[in-house]
Amino acid sequence: MSHQGFTLKIKTWFAVEFIGDEFFYFGRYRYSPIDVQHITPARTGDRRFTLSFYHAHDPEGVRDTVYESQTLERGGQFHLARCYERQPVRIMHMFEIDWDWLIDRFGLRGVDQKENVTRNSSFNR
């Protein structure tokens, strides 16, 4: 039986939680909705790829972001990758975005908006 891992797709919004020592000043981790713009496999056989995305909640205001990354693990519901050009180590935990995650992380309210938020929706930039 083959196991299909979680797959990132371009032009799709995902939730990402950044894990690393640099974020303990702000709490356990940082988080953001991201809109994946490009995924380019390195084709080196070591699970490396370039991830370009719109970073909706970057604290410094950087929106268009590119990370040289390496897949650590892919489950059925998540993708765990290390940003290998970053020091200290930065890990990205990526998964499907949903309304409950947005409410938990950003305190968003509005039942009428809930129906408009799906994995493939275009958030206003």
ZALUMZA-729181 format. One record per atom (N, C-alpha, C): x, y, z; residue in three letters. Coordinates in steps of 0.02 Angstrom, whole numbers, plus 32768, in hexadecimal, padded with zeros to 4 digits. Example, Ala and Ser with C-alpha at 12.3 -4.5 7.8 and 13.67 -1.06 7.14 Angstrom:
<rs>
82947EE48186ALA82677F1F8186ALA82947F5B8186ALA82827F908162SER82AC7FCB8165SER82858002818ASER
</rs>
This chain:
<rs>
802A7FC58000MET800080008000MET802C803E8000MET8023806A7FD1SER804C80A67FCDSER802E80DD7FF9SER805A81058016HIS8045813D8040HIS804E817D801AHIS801981A28011GLN801D81E27FEFGLN802982188022GLN8062823A801EGLY80728270804CGLY805082B1803AGLY804E82DD806APHE803283208061PHE805A8344802APHE803783667FFETHR805783877FC5THR804883D17FC5THR807C83FA7FC0LEU807484427FB7LEU8062844E7F6ELEU8036847E7F62LYS8020848E7F1ELYS802684D87F13LYS803A84EC7ED6ILE803F85337EC7ILE7FF985517EC2ILE7FF785937ECDLYS7FB985B97ECCLYS7F87859F7EFFLYS7FA185887F38THR7F77856D7F6ETHR7F9085897FB1THR7F60859A7FDBTRP7F7085B3801ETRP7F7A8578804ETRP7FAC857F8079PHE7FBA854E80ADPHE7FC9857280EEPHE7FC3854E8125ALA7FD885678166ALA80218551816FALA804A857C818CVAL808E8569819DVAL809D858181E4VAL80BE85568209GLU80D68567824CGLU8121855F824AGLU814585958258PHE818E85968257PHE81A78584829DPHE81D4855582A0ILE81F0853D82DFILE823B854B82DEILE825585678314GLY829D85738318GLY82AE859C8355GLY82EE859A8369ASP830485BE83A4ASP82F6860883A0ASP82F986258364GLU82EF866D835DGLU82A886838370GLU827986558373PHE823486668380PHE8220866183C9PHE824B864883F4PHE82398641843APHE82308684845DPHE824B86B98441TYR823F86FC845BTYR81F6870E8452TYR81D786F5841DPHE81918705840DPHE816086D08425PHE8178869C8444GLY814E86638456GLY816D86258438GLY814785F28432ARG816385B2841AARG817485B283D0ARG814E85D583A7TYR815A85D5835FTYR81368611833FTYR8145861C8301ARG8123864E82D9ARG80F6862A82A8ARG80C5864C828ETYR8095862C8260TYR807E865F822CTYR8066864481F4SER804E867081BFSER80278648818CSER7FF38667816FPRO7FD8864B8131PRO800B865980FAPRO8015862980CEILE804186358095ILE801D86208055ILE802B86448020ASP801186337FDEASP804C861B7FB5ASP804F85DB7FA5VAL808785BE7F82VAL808785D77F3AVAL80BF85F67F26GLN80C586117EE2GLN80EC85E37EB4GLN812385C67ECDHIS814C85987EA5HIS816B85647ED3HIS817385287EB8ILE819884F37EDAILE81C784D67EA5ILE820884D97EB3THR823984C17E83THR8265848C7EA3THR825C844C7E91PRO828684187EADPRO82CF84237E98PRO82FE84167EC5ALA8345841E7EB6ALA835F83E57E8AALA833D83AD7E8AARG835083727E63ARG839683597E74ARG83A5835C7EB5THR83E683457ECETHR83E083037EF3THR83A282EB7EFBGLY839782AC7F1DGLY839682B17F69GLY839B82ED7F84ASP839C82F57FCDASP835F831B7FE7ASP8328831B7FC1ARG82E883387FD5ARG82E983847FDCARG831883A57FBAARG831D83EE7FBDARG82F1840D7F87ARG82D784497F97PHE82AD846D7F68PHE82AE84B77F79PHE829C84E07F4ATHR829585277F55THR824A85367F5ATHR823785577F8FLEU81F185687F9BLEU81EA85B47F99LEU81C285CC7F6ASER81B286147F64SER816A861C7F79SER815D864C7FA5PHE811986557FBEPHE810C869D7FD4PHE80CC86AE7FD5TYR80B586ED7FF1TYR80AB86E1803BTYR80CF87078064HIS80D086FE80ADHIS80A0873280CBHIS8064871E80DDALA8030874D80F2ALA803B876B8137ALA8066874C8161HIS806C876481A6HIS80B6876A81BBHIS80E187808190ASP8127878981A1ASP812D87C681CEASP814D87BF8209PRO815187F78238PRO81798832821EPRO81A8882681F0GLU81CF885D81D3GLU81AD887B8195GLU8175885F8181GLY815088798148GLY8167885E8104GLY8195882D8105VAL81AC880F80C6VAL817487E180AEVAL815C87EC8072ARG812387C48059ARG8139878E8028ARG816187A07FF7ASP8179876E7FC6ASP81B8874E7FE2ASP81B4870E7FF1THR81E886EA8014THR81FF86AE7FECTHR824086A07FEFVAL825C86657FCFVAL828886428002VAL827B8601800DTYR82A385D9803ATYR82C0859D8015TYR83008593801EGLU832085568007GLU83128524803FGLU82F084EE802FSER82D584C18062SER82E784798054SER82DE84508087GLN82E884088081GLN82B083E580A8GLN828E83B88087THR8259839380A8THR8277836680DETHR825C836B811ALEU826F833F8150LEU823E83058156LEU81FE8315814DGLU81CA82E28153GLU818B82FB8130GLU816782CB8113ARG812682DA80F6ARG80F682A68110ARG80C382BD8133GLY808E82918149GLY80528299811BGLY801C827A812DGLY7FDF82818106GLY7FC082C6810BGLY7FCF82EA8143GLN7FAF832A8150GLN7FE183648159GLN80228357814FPHE8053838C815BPHE809283828132PHE80B883B8812CHIS80FB83B7810CHIS812983DB813CHIS815F83BB8150LEU818F83D7817ELEU81D083E18157LEU81E884208155ALA82248430812FALA8253845D8157ALA829484568149ARG82C684808168ARG82DE84B38135ARG82E284F2814ACYS82FD8526811FCYS834985238128CYS836B850380FATYR83B284F38106TYR83E1852D80FDTYR83CC856580E1GLU83F9859E80DCGLU83F385CC8119GLU83C585BD8146ARG83B985E78181ARG83E085CF81BEARG83FC85FE81E2GLN841C85F08222GLN840286238254GLN83EA8610828FPRO83E585CB82A6PRO83B185A4827EPRO83AD8565828CVAL838185388267VAL833985518269VAL8318854E8230ARG82D18560822BARG82AD8526820AARG8279850E822BILE825084D78213ILE820C84F38200ILE81F084DB81C8MET81AD84EF81B3MET817F84B281B8MET814A84BA81DDHIS8115848781E2HIS80DB84A281B9HIS80CF8483817FMET809C849C8150MET8062846A814CMET802584858148PHE7FEA845B8145PHE7FB084848128PHE7F7984628119GLU7F3F848480FCGLU7F2684B9812CGLU7F1784F38110ILE7EFD852A8138ILE7EB2851F8141ILE7E988531817AASP7E50852E8185ASP7E3A856881B2ASP7DFA857181B5TRP7DDE85A981DBTRP7DF085A68225TRP7DEE856B8242ASP7DFD8564828AASP7E45857A8299ASP7E748568826CTRP7EBA857D8276TRP7EBF85C98273TRP7E9D85E88243LEU7E9F8631823ELEU7E828652827CLEU7E4B86388296ILE7E2D865482D3ILE7E5D864B830EILE7E79860F8316ASP7EA78602834EASP7EE48630834CASP7F01863A8311ARG7F3F865F830CARG7F3686AB8307ARG7EFF86C182E8PHE7EF7870882DAPHE7EB8872782F8PHE7E9086FE831AGLY7E548718833AGLY7E2087318308GLY7E20871682CBLEU7DF0872B8299LEU7DAA871582ADLEU7D7A873E82A0ARG7D35872E82B0ARG7D09873C8273ARG7CCE871F8272GLY7C9F872D823CGLY7C8886ED821AGLY7C5086D38231VAL7C3786948216VAL7C2A869A81CBVAL7C1486D581B4ASP7C0686DD816DASP7C4686D68143ASP7C8086E78160GLN7CBF86E0813CGLN7CD88698813AGLN7CC38670816BLYS7CDB862B8170LYS7CCE86038130LYS7C95860E8111GLU7C8485E980D4GLU7CB185FC809AGLU7CD18637809DASN7CFB864E8066ASN7D448638806DASN7D57861B80A6VAL7D9B860780B1VAL7DA285BD80A4VAL7DC485AB806ETHR7DD385668060THR7E1C8561804FTHR7E3485258047ARG7E7A851B8038ARG7E90853F7FF8ARG7E6285467FC9ASN7E7485647F89ASN7E5E85AD7F82ASN7E4985CB7FB8SER7E2F860F7FB1SER7E6886417FA8SER7E5786797F8ASER7E8786AF7F81SER7E7886E37FB6SER7EA586E97FE7PHE7E9E871C801APHE7EB2875E7FFCPHE7E9487938015ASN7EA787D67FFDASN7EEE87E58013ASN7F1687FF7FE6ARG7F5B88117FF6ARG7F5F885B8001ARG
</rs>
